[in-house]
Amino acid sequence: MTEKTANSTKSYEGFDAEERAAMKERAQELKSASRKGTGAAKPDGESDVLGKIAEMSDSDRAIAERLHAIIKENAPELAPKTWYGMPAYAKDGKVVCFFQPADKFKARYPTLGFSDPANLDDGNMWPTSYALTKLTAANEAKVIELVKKAVS
């Protein structure tokens, strides 16, 4: 990308296409959420999340559908919503956890991520995201444990 000023032209690396698309999705989410106070229909987070999951590749969709069910069952206080175009789950309006499909940023694997409001603190260092290539029974048990701890 090139930026022109009065005396020079500078080249610089900016956001890639996927990052720009995520920012546009986030701006639309914020715009939609701000309409709820103006008499417009309140955005339906559940429908938005299910819509995003439906758009995913088969492998990401299978994981996202299962995570959605696990989170709803084990942390009903979390409200589904989209966040940068990804399925996310919030408490008191703040995102606690989210699912990032591999295709979102052309990553090698999808991830389950946790934001600052998640109560996962453990000493001086702890993970905030987990790569998921498959959800086994053991993985599901770990996800349940993490989600319950995150909202505690």
C-alpha positions in Angstrom: 0.0 0.0 0.0 1.3 3.5 -0.7 0.6 6.6 1.3 1.1 10.0 -0.4 2.1 13.1 1.5 2.9 16.6 0.3 6.6 15.8 -0.1 7.0 12.0 -0.4 5.4 8.7 -1.0 5.8 6.0 1.7 5.3 2.3 1.2 4.2 0.2 4.2 2.7 -3.2 5.1 -0.8 -2.9 6.4 -3.4 -5.4 7.5 -4.0 -8.4 5.2 -7.3 -9.1 3.6 -8.5 -11.4 6.3 -7.7 -8.9 9.0 -9.4 -6.1 7.2 -12.5 -8.3 6.7 -12.6 -9.1 10.4 -12.4 -5.4 11.3 -15.2 -4.7 9.0 -17.3 -7.5 10.6 -16.5 -6.1 14.0 -17.6 -2.6 13.0 -20.9 -4.0 11.6 -21.4 -5.9 14.9 -20.9 -2.7 16.9 -23.2 -0.8 14.6 -25.9 -3.5 14.9 -25.5 -3.5 18.7 -25.9 0.2 18.9 -29.2 0.1 17.1 -30.8 -1.9 20.0 -31.3 1.3 21.9 -32.9 3.2 19.0 -36.0 1.1 18.7 -34.5 -1.2 16.0 -34.7 -4.9 16.5 -32.2 -6.3 19.0 -29.5 -8.4 17.3 -30.0 -12.1 18.0 -26.6 -13.4 19.1 -27.7 -17.1 18.9 -28.8 -16.7 15.3 -25.7 -14.7 14.4 -23.4 -17.4 15.9 -25.3 -20.2 14.2 -25.1 -18.4 10.9 -21.3 -18.0 11.2 -20.9 -21.6 12.1 -23.0 -22.6 9.1 -20.6 -20.7 6.8 -17.5 -22.7 8.1 -15.7 -25.5 6.3 -16.9 -29.0 7.3 -14.1 -29.7 9.7 -14.3 -26.3 11.5 -18.1 -26.4 11.5 -18.1 -29.8 13.3 -15.9 -28.5 16.1 -17.7 -25.2 16.3 -21.1 -26.9 16.6 -19.9 -29.1 19.4 -18.2 -26.3 21.2 -21.4 -24.2 21.0 -23.4 -27.0 22.6 -20.7 -27.6 25.3 -20.6 -23.9 26.2 -24.4 -23.4 26.2 -24.8 -26.5 28.5 -21.9 -25.8 30.9 -21.9 -22.0 31.0 -25.5 -20.9 30.4 -24.6 -17.5 31.8 -22.5 -16.8 28.7 -24.5 -15.1 25.9 -23.6 -16.1 22.3 -22.6 -13.3 20.0 -20.3 -12.7 17.1 -16.9 -11.0 17.7 -14.8 -10.0 14.7 -17.1 -12.4 12.7 -16.3 -15.4 15.0 -18.6 -17.2 17.4 -18.0 -15.8 20.8 -19.6 -16.1 24.3 -19.9 -13.1 26.6 -20.7 -12.4 30.2 -22.0 -8.9 31.1 -21.2 -7.8 27.5 -17.6 -8.8 27.7 -16.3 -11.7 25.5 -15.0 -14.6 27.7 -14.2 -17.1 25.0 -14.4 -17.5 21.2 -13.8 -19.9 18.4 -11.5 -19.0 15.6 -11.9 -21.2 12.6 -8.7 -22.1 10.8 -10.0 -20.5 7.6 -10.6 -17.1 9.3 -6.9 -16.1 9.1 -5.6 -19.0 6.9 -4.3 -20.7 10.0 -3.1 -24.3 10.3 -5.7 -25.2 12.9 -8.8 -23.7 14.6 -8.5 -22.4 18.1 -10.6 -21.9 21.2 -9.5 -18.7 22.8 -10.1 -16.9 26.0 -10.2 -13.2 26.7 -9.1 -11.2 29.7 -12.4 -11.6 31.6 -11.9 -15.4 31.7 -10.8 -16.5 35.2 -8.0 -18.8 34.0 -5.2 -17.1 35.9 -2.7 -19.7 37.2 0.5 -18.3 38.7 2.6 -16.1 36.4 1.8 -17.8 33.1 -1.1 -19.7 31.6 -2.5 -20.4 28.1 -5.2 -18.3 26.6 -5.9 -20.3 23.4 -6.0 -23.9 22.5 -5.5 -25.5 19.1 -8.3 -27.9 18.2 -7.9 -30.4 15.4 -10.5 -32.8 16.8 -12.8 -33.0 19.8 -12.3 -36.3 21.6 -14.1 -37.2 24.9 -10.9 -36.1 26.7 -10.8 -32.8 24.8 -14.4 -32.2 25.6 -13.8 -32.8 29.3 -10.9 -30.3 29.2 -13.1 -27.7 27.4 -15.8 -28.1 30.0 -13.3 -27.7 32.8 -11.9 -24.5 31.1 -15.2 -22.9 30.4 -16.5 -23.5 33.9 -13.3 -22.1 35.4 -13.5 -19.1 33.0 -16.9 -18.1 34.2 -16.3 -18.8 37.9 
